[in-house]
């Protein structure tokens, strides 16, 4: 992650608070991916973590605890599977309300992609193994977001074709980059490009 992006997130955490709710994209019995992510999240200033499984170990009574967090983290994983679980647990409206009330929402990979109006761009990264037909998502970011992007010729051609057929702008980035949206203002950090400029 770029130092500038890390510093900006650290500032937001100082502003919002140090309690983070962590939502994994799928059941992780040993919490392997959480512990790996926590090493990075600690650097942002988070001091307390609340793990909220929405898959194999789902406990609906924990939702109140999640609502008391200062920030919520949406992990990476299969974007279709993640969106299906978020919808199944009725968390889309919950997360929208959380942001509208001033909560900080952080997403990585699939967790960032579900912030868009639709996850249609996930076709470039994931298999729709769950047969999800409704691709409408959180609609918190007015754009398509494609992480892990490489500028291989085949990738560029396919992505440009997708962008040309979409009414929503498409932004691509590598693994060190990201986008922050505050008060309807978008700031790009690192190697972020709008499709059409790649």
N, C-alpha and C positions, 0 to 999 in steps of 0.2 A: 504494500500500500504506500502511496506517495506520502511524504512527510506532511505536506500541506493538507491533504485530506485527513490524515490522522489527527493533526492539530485542530482542525475544524470540528471533528467529532468530539475530541476531548473538551473543547470549549462548550459544545452543546450539552455534554454530559454534566459539566460543572453548572451550567445554567438550569438544566432540568432536574437533576438529582441522580444518585448513585445506585438506585435499585432497578435491576434489569429482569424482565420476564423473557425467558428463552423458549421459543416454540420450534421444536425440530420438525422437519418435513415428514419424518416417518419414525416408527418405533425403533429405538436404539437402546436395547436392554442394558448395555454396559455404559451408556452415555459416553461412548468413545469420542464422537464428534463434538459433543458439548465440551468435554475436557480439553480437546484440542483448540476449540474456538475461544475458550475461557482465557487461555494464555494471551491472546490478542486483546480480548475485551477488557482484561485487567488493566492494560496500558491506557485505555480510554478513561479510567477512573471509576469504573463500576466496582462496587464493594459488596453488594448483596445480589444473589441470583435466585430466581424462582423458576424452576423447570416445569413446563406445562406441556405434557404429552397429549397430542390430539389423535393418536393412532392406537397402538396396542395396549397402552396403559392409561387411557383417557379417564379422567376423574372430573365430572362436570362441576363438582362442588368447589374446585380450585379456581374457577373463573373469577370469583370475587377477589382472590389474592392477586390474580393477574391484573385486574383493573386498578389495583393500588400501586402498581409499578410506575416508575418515572419514565422508563423506556421499555420497548419490546423489540426483541431480535427475532427475525424470521430467517431460518437457516437455509442452506443450499440443499439440493437433492433433485428428485424428479419433479419438474414443475407441474405436470398434470396430476400426479399423485398428491402433491402438496395442496393444490387448489381444491381437489376433490375433498380432502379432509377438512380444510378450512370451511368449505361450504357445508359439509356434513355436520360439523360442530357449531354451525351458525356463527362463525367468527368474522365473517366479512363485515357485517354491520357493526360488530363489536370493535373491530380494528379501526373502522372509519370514525366511529364515535370517539375512540381513544385519541386519534390524531386531532380531531376537531376540538377536543378539550385541552389541547396543548401537549399531549404525550409525544415522545420521540419514537419514531418507528425506523428501525434499521433492518435492511435486507441485504443478504449476500446471495448472488447467483439466482436460484429459483425464488428465494425470499424477496429479492428485488424485483424480479419479473412479475410477480403477482400484484405489485403495486400499480401496474399499468391498467388501462381499461380492459385489456384482453391479453391472454397469454399466447396468442396466435403465433408469435415469433419463436415460441419454444420448440417449434418443429425443427429448428436448426441445431438443437442441443439434445432433446429428449425424445424417447419413444412414448407414445400415448398408450401405455400398457393397460391403463384402466378404462380405455374407451370413452374418455370424457368428451361429450359433445358440446356442452355449454362452456365456452372458454372465457366468458366475462369474468373479470377479476375486481380488484379493489377500486380502481379508477381514482387513485390518489395522485398519480403522476400522468400528465397529459402527453404521454409518449410511449412508444415501444422501447424496451430496453433489452439489448443483447450482450451479455457478458462473455468472457472467454473467447473474444473474437480474434481470429488470425486473418491476415490479409492475403491468404492464398487466392489465386485467381478465381477458382470455383466458388469459394465463399463470397467473394466480392460480387460476382455476377448474380448469385442466388439472392443475396441480401438486397442488392439494388432492385432486382425484379420485385421482391416482396414490398420494398418501400414505395416503389412506383404505383403499386396497386392499393396503397393504404392512405386513408385520410389523416392518419396520425403519424407524426414524425418518428423516425426510428434512429436511436442512438446506439452505437456499438462501442465497446471498450475492452481493454485487456484486463488482466487480473490485478493490476496495481492501481487501477483507476476507479472512479465512481462519480456519482451525481448526488448533489444535495439540493433539496427543494425546501425553501423557507418562505412563508408568506407569498406563495405563488411566484417566487423568484428562483430560477434554476441556476446553479453554479456547477461547472464541470471541473474535475480534478484529475490530472494525469492525461493519459492518451484516450480521450473520449472524442468520437467523431459522429457527425450526423450522416446517415446514409445519403449518398449523393455527393459527399465530399471525401469519399474514400476511394 
